Amino acid sequence: MRTSLYDLSVPTFLQTVRSVGGFLDRAATHFSNTGVDPDNFVNTRLFHDMAPFHFQIEAASHHSVWGVEALKTGAFTPPALVAPVPFTDLQAMIGKAERRWRRLSPKRLTTARAST
């Protein structure tokens, strides 16, 4: 049985960005219900030696979005991290990653990778 690069990567990345988007949406609802400014959470560290929350979301987005490019080109070249941004920008970043994965067809990934 033959397994494609698409089958090995796209469902996993799509599941990840959907999950991250889901918990960001739940967090936004919680912040709204409790009157907390979500931007106050952006620099929070979940554990003292972890990078801040915004970094975790950026990294998930970059590994996802630029993971697509790496699969197509063979090189992982994400942009530099942007530092703290508003919570809504983090949500948009993950939404963009999900849309990118949903648009990627097995043929586009196979064709792009075969041409490198």
C-alpha positions in Angstrom: 0.0 0.0 0.0 1.4 3.4 -1.0 1.2 6.3 1.4 1.4 9.9 0.1 3.2 12.8 1.6 -0.2 14.5 1.6 -1.7 11.7 3.7 1.2 11.8 6.1 1.1 15.6 6.7 -2.0 17.4 5.8 -4.5 15.7 8.2 -2.1 16.0 11.1 -1.4 19.7 10.5 -5.1 20.4 9.9 -6.1 18.7 13.1 -3.5 20.7 15.0 -4.4 24.1 13.7 -8.1 23.4 14.2 -7.5 22.3 17.8 -5.4 25.4 18.5 -8.1 27.6 16.9 -10.7 25.9 19.0 -8.9 26.6 22.3 -8.2 30.2 21.2 -11.9 30.6 20.6 -12.8 29.1 23.9 -10.3 31.3 25.6 -11.8 34.4 23.9 -15.2 33.4 25.1 -13.9 32.9 28.7 -12.2 36.3 28.6 -15.3 37.9 27.4 -17.5 36.2 30.0 -15.1 37.2 32.8 -14.3 40.7 31.6 -10.6 39.9 31.2 -8.6 41.6 28.5 -7.3 38.8 26.3 -4.2 40.9 25.4 -3.1 40.6 29.0 -2.6 36.8 28.4 -0.4 37.2 25.3 2.9 37.4 27.3 1.9 34.7 29.9 4.2 31.8 30.3 2.4 28.5 31.0 5.5 27.4 32.9 8.5 29.5 34.0 11.0 28.2 31.5 8.6 28.2 28.5 8.4 30.9 25.9 5.4 33.2 26.2 2.0 32.2 24.9 2.3 34.3 21.8 5.4 32.5 20.8 3.7 29.1 21.2 0.9 30.2 18.8 3.3 31.8 16.3 5.4 28.6 16.3 2.3 26.5 15.7 1.3 28.7 12.8 4.8 28.9 11.3 5.4 25.2 11.5 2.0 24.7 9.9 2.0 27.4 7.2 5.7 27.1 6.4 5.4 23.4 6.8 3.3 23.5 3.6 6.1 25.4 1.8 8.8 23.0 3.1 6.8 20.0 1.9 6.5 21.7 -1.6 10.1 23.1 -1.8 12.2 20.9 0.5 13.3 24.0 2.6 11.8 25.2 5.9 12.2 29.0 5.8 9.6 30.6 8.1 9.6 34.4 8.7 11.0 35.8 11.9 8.8 35.8 14.9 6.8 39.0 15.3 6.8 39.3 19.1 3.7 40.1 21.2 0.6 40.9 19.1 -3.0 41.3 20.1 -4.9 38.1 21.0 -7.2 38.6 18.0 -4.1 38.6 15.7 -3.1 35.2 17.2 -6.5 33.9 16.3 -6.2 35.3 12.8 -2.8 33.7 12.4 -4.1 30.2 13.2 -7.2 30.8 11.0 -4.9 31.6 8.1 -2.9 28.4 8.7 -6.1 26.3 8.7 -7.4 27.9 5.4 -4.0 27.3 3.8 -4.1 23.6 4.7 -7.7 23.2 3.6 -6.8 24.6 0.1 -3.9 22.3 -0.4 -4.8 19.4 -2.7 -2.9 16.1 -2.8 -2.1 16.8 -6.5 -0.7 20.3 -5.7 1.6 18.9 -3.0 2.8 16.0 -5.1 3.3 18.1 -8.2 5.2 20.9 -6.3 7.5 18.4 -4.6 8.2 16.4 -7.8 9.3 19.6 -9.5 12.1 20.5 -7.0 
